[in-house]
Amino acid sequence: MSHTDPKENLIGNFQAKDAPDYEAVLQCMRCGFCLPTCPTYVLTNRERSSPRGRVALARAVAEQKLEFSEAVKDEAFFCLDCRACTTACPSGVRAGEVMEICRTQANAAFPASGMQKGLREFILEKMVPSPALMETSMVPARLYQKLGIQWLVRNSQVLKLGPKWMEKAEGMMPKLSKPLRLQLPDLVPAQGQKRGKVGFFLGCVMTLMYPEVSRQTVRVLAHQGFDVLTPKNQKCCGAPHMTEGDRDTARKLASENLDLFMDLGVDYIVTDCAGCGSALKEYEEILAGRADHGRLEAFRAKVRDISEFIVEVGIRTEGLQPVKASVTYHEPCHLCHAQGISAQPRKLIKAIPGVELREMNEASWCCGSAATWGLKFHGESQQVLDRKLGNVQATGADYLVTANPGCHLQLAWGLREAGMKQEVLHLMELLGRAIPE
């Protein structure tokens, strides 16, 4: 009877499946350029909570100098994965992605059990992958608002009796309306001279919490001369699963979206969610060896953030109406750092007649949202957010513009809690105001 050596399933002290690439962690020169860009290092001044410190932990595990311990797990989840360190690194080390992979390792090393396991599996493997279930899950929240229960809860201060994260989560909830997915036509035709055909990737949070933003995105694309196809059976991009260390479910979703959008025969695949765009552009990596490489390359070549796309094809400005407003722009981490898209949103803002762009200091500094990080680490998140809000306030702008729903939720809540005047707008909402009805 043969026995499998358990060491065959290991790379160093990592599980062989989904282990960080050893060559990637070797690239770190420990130069320290990443340190001032990392919100968690700035907050704690702890070496292990810096990008180079986290990469050093991963290297030590790979070289069997360190077990994959609770401390390594904690650092993997304490990282915001904002990717600012990647932008700063002269060697191209992607510390955020290494920590994202380490979260998968953490779930293998310290698996959940009991009710926690069941809840995690239901949310990540059943609910989030199903657009219909996600839409159903929001019905109680819409009734909570519509029936006036939210007003009673907030005015009774009852939430202050519970944990801080619960009060914040409730406070972040925007005014909800019907999800957009089933409202959008399968095809919205181009206006004026047709320039091409795009597939619209409608993110989960966008359809459920910011349907008007994506409605404006489709309107903008049509105004710019593109047929817009929105397939109803598209799935979550997989970003929440990558964040929580569930790469298997992320791969299943990626495979379905890959086949769906490649079979549409569109020229481009466009999204208005920075987190979704970042995830879609990483399908080539997470599906490597599991899907045809040429097909993955072709998919990646089609994916565009909406601002990236419009600037690339050339914005049509004729007929745009003036929008009298001053705005400042917050750069979502997964747009500027993960995708390298920084100049394009500013070009779009400046192309809108009547709009004055007031640059804020540290526009690319994280807002402290980072998916569920802002709830898990409420106090630290508030400190990161306060730094951002101070920079917003210094501009005196009428509006704060961004391009990611997580940022939108965090910033709108922060501004309201701080008693600041600015309203948060998605870039497409701003541009939509300039397009005649």
Salt bridges, closest charged atoms under 4 A:
ASP18 OD1 - ARG247 NE 3.68
ASP18 OD1 - ARG251 NH2 2.42
GLU47 OE2 - ARG30 NH2 3.14
GLU47 OE2 - ARG52 NE 2.69
GLU63 OE2 - ARG59 NE 2.87
GLU63 OE1 - LYS65 NZ 3.19
GLU75 OE2 - ARG46 NH2 3.77
GLU75 OE2 - ARG48 NE 3.27
GLU75 OE1 - ARG54 NE 3.19
ASP81 OD1 - ARG83 NE 2.54
ASP81 OD2 - HIS334 NE2 3.99
GLU97 OE2 - ARG83 NH1 3.26
GLU97 OE2 - ARG94 NE 3.30
GLU100 OE2 - ARG83 NH2 3.75
GLU121 OE2 - LYS117 NZ 2.71
GLU135 OE2 - ARG181 NE 2.60
GLU167 OE2 - LYS160 NZ 2.88
GLU170 OE1 - ARG154 NE 2.98
ASP186 OD1 - LYS232 NZ 2.82
GLU212 OE1 - ARG215 NE 3.10
ASP227 OD2 - LYS194 NZ 2.62
GLU244 OE2 - LYS376 NZ 3.19
ASP248 OD2 - LYS17 NZ 2.91
ASP248 OD1 - ARG251 NH1 3.36
GLU256 OE1 - LYS235 NZ 2.81
ASP259 OD1 - ARG295 NH2 3.46
ASP263 OD1 - ARG295 NH2 3.25
GLU282 OE2 - ARG83 NH1 3.18
GLU284 OE2 - HIS293 NE2 3.95
GLU285 OE2 - ARG94 NH2 3.24
GLU297 OE2 - HIS293 NE2 3.24
GLU308 OE1 - LYS281 NZ 2.93
GLU312 OE1 - ARG304 NE 2.71
GLU331 OE2 - ARG346 NH2 3.19
GLU356 OE2 - ARG358 NE 3.10
GLU359 OE2 - ARG346 NE 2.55
GLU362 OE2 - ARG387 NH2 2.47
GLU437 OE2 - ARG219 NH2 3.46
